[in-house]
């Protein structure tokens, strides 16, 4: 069983040596996405909400390019730069998933606090099933 690299121009091109997504054995791992606008390559914002929305649009673009979607996501990991942003993250995340998955079948989630490059407030990755 071979590994498939997932690429799309609807999400930012990675600035390091990694793929936007990688699929194998019925699973798709979407690499950590940030709030870069794929058309300009610069972060949206400066607010957290704008960055979360763009980040989730970027994750969605890679999911779709890999033959998957939000309903197939089993796990997301959210990386925040500031613990004070947790409530705002939850509100934005809840709004997004209420629209993406109105039936309420949300993926599991882990939130981790990290350092990110200047201007970036959030990063999100996803693990999804393909072909279900």
Buried (B, 14 or more C-beta within 10 A) or exposed (E): EEEBEBBBEBBBEEEEEEBBBBBEEEBBBBBBBBBBBBEEEEBBBEEBBBBBBBBBBBBBBBBBBBBBBBBBBEEBBBBBBEEEBEEBBEEBBEEBBEEBBEEEEBBEBEBEEEEBEEEBBBBBBBBBEBEE
